[in-house]
Amino acid sequence: MEPHVPTARTEKAIAWARQHLGTESYASRCLAFVEDAYERPNELELFGGDFAAESAELYAARENAAAAARRMQAARFGDGTAAATG
């Protein structure tokens, strides 16, 4: 796993998440919690569902699995092909 590299957005997300630890409004909705942690303090909108399966369906994850794997491999090995793989 790569080490955490702080950015303004990630630091805001972490701070928001820490402030909301223990809240019961996200029970069994982990993805929604993480999404809100990034969206709310950073004033941006991520498009996806409240559950991983819902987001996977929205983004046609099954149909795009090969392209995603290529992007992940390119990012991991730094071979410069990440942008070219779609």
Secondary structure, DSSP 8 states (H G I E B T S, - for coil): -------HHHHHHHHHHHHTTT-STTTT-HHHHHHHHHHHHHT------SSHHHHHHHTTTTTTHHHHHHHHHHHHHT-S-TGGG-
